[in-house]
């Protein structure tokens, strides 16, 4: 896993750094190094008026497998990172190429560093006022040169068309390059897809990354993350909310993955005969 804090600060090139996606189950996951993903996100800010980035884990892939509408919006994303360790390992197993894990919790602080170095502005959308205050406070303390265009915590209910339009106007008037969206999966992915070509920025569905960035939640040590054990830590933190998701979703992900690998193996043997 590559999550170096070295600032890249490279000029954006005409060619996109990420040039391919790999199919896992029914979803298309972008392939490349951690730095490729960082550079590509800034490439989007230079080359696309509106775009969105999803951070995929096992739960998201199972959600997409079960829901065609969600699968479509995931596959229509400009970038889908292998956020979960199992995804990056599975990509290597199937396609025979090394694949960095590109987790939202690692990408958020790195993008803020790069935005400060590259003169890009950021906007924080979602979560609660208290969490947003903690995120903005930390960002201003650690990166005083970072241009924070704004932040907004939407109500925890369905917005009216007028309310939604007002929020879009507020974001666009702030004119950020990056909009970090923390509404939880799959709500944040649906929000970004619905606002493609309406929000004039690169939107990134970073989920729980606000909490770890602002030191409101701890992360496991890197060795444990490399063993893909973060889900066990989150389950320990929120057992009542997450037990069903992890019991059912993780089991289904393992089953679907094994079935996919068996099918691939069978087809390979048939072609070799």
PEGI-V302144 format. One record per backbone hydrogen bond with DSSP energy under -1.0 kcal/mol. NH is the residue of the N-H (numbers start at 1). CO is the residue of the C=O. E is the energy in kcal/mol with one decimal. If there is no record, write none. Layout:
NH&CO&E, NH&CO&E
This chain:
22&29&-3.6, 24&27&-2.9, 27&24&-2.5, 29&22&-3.5, 30&80&-2.4, 31&20&-2.0, 37&33&-1.9, 38&34&-1.9, 39&35&-2.7, 40&36&-2.5, 41&37&-2.1, 42&38&-1.6, 43&39&-2.0, 44&40&-2.4, 45&41&-1.4, 46&42&-1.1, 47&43&-1.9, 48&44&-2.5, 51&201&-2.0, 53&203&-2.6, 54&79&-2.6, 56&81&-2.3, 61&57&-2.0, 62&58&-2.2, 63&59&-2.3, 64&60&-2.5, 65&61&-2.1, 66&62&-2.0, 67&63&-1.3, 71&67&-2.4, 72&68&-2.3, 73&69&-1.9, 74&70&-2.1, 75&71&-2.5, 76&72&-1.5, 77&74&-1.1, 78&52&-1.5, 79&52&-1.2, 81&54&-2.7, 83&56&-1.4, 83&81&-1.7, 84&56&-1.7, 88&84&-1.5, 89&85&-2.3, 90&86&-2.3, 91&87&-2.5, 92&88&-1.7, 93&89&-2.2, 94&90&-2.6, 95&91&-2.7, 96&92&-1.9, 102&82&-2.0, 106&103&-1.2, 107&103&-2.6, 108&104&-2.5, 110&106&-1.3, 111&107&-3.1, 112&108&-2.1, 113&109&-2.0, 114&110&-2.6, 115&111&-3.1, 116&112&-2.1, 117&113&-2.0, 118&114&-2.7, 120&115&-2.6, 122&147&-2.3, 123&178&-1.8, 124&150&-2.0, 125&180&-3.2, 126&152&-2.4, 127&182&-1.4, 132&128&-2.6, 133&129&-2.4, 134&130&-1.9, 135&131&-2.5, 136&132&-2.9, 137&133&-2.4, 138&134&-2.1, 139&135&-2.5, 140&136&-2.5, 141&137&-1.8, 142&138&-3.0, 143&139&-2.6, 146&143&-2.3, 149&122&-2.8, 152&124&-2.1, 157&155&-1.7, 164&160&-2.6, 165&161&-2.5, 166&162&-2.0, 167&163&-2.0, 168&164&-2.5, 169&165&-2.4, 170&166&-2.2, 171&167&-2.5, 172&168&-2.7, 173&169&-2.4, 174&170&-1.4, 175&171&-1.1, 177&121&-1.7, 178&121&-1.9, 179&202&-2.8, 180&123&-2.9, 181&204&-3.3, 182&125&-2.4, 188&184&-3.0, 190&186&-2.2, 191&187&-2.4, 192&188&-2.3, 193&189&-2.2, 194&190&-2.6, 195&191&-1.4, 198&195&-2.2, 199&195&-2.7, 201&199&-1.9, 202&177&-2.4, 203&51&-2.8, 204&179&-2.6, 205&53&-2.3, 206&181&-1.3, 206&204&-1.4, 207&181&-1.0, 209&206&-2.3, 212&208&-1.4, 213&209&-2.5, 214&210&-2.3, 215&212&-1.2, 216&211&-2.7, 217&211&-1.3, 225&221&-2.0, 226&222&-2.5, 228&225&-1.9, 229&224&-1.8, 233&229&-1.2, 234&230&-2.3, 235&231&-2.3, 236&232&-1.9, 237&233&-1.7, 238&234&-2.5, 242&238&-2.2, 243&239&-2.1, 246&242&-2.6, 247&243&-2.6, 248&244&-2.5, 249&245&-2.4, 250&246&-1.2, 252&248&-2.4, 253&249&-2.7, 254&250&-2.3, 255&251&-2.3, 256&252&-3.0, 257&253&-2.4, 258&254&-2.6, 259&255&-2.3, 260&256&-2.2, 261&257&-2.7, 262&258&-2.4, 263&259&-2.3, 264&260&-2.5, 265&261&-2.5, 266&262&-2.5, 267&263&-2.5, 268&264&-2.2, 269&265&-2.2, 270&266&-2.2, 271&267&-2.0, 272&268&-1.5
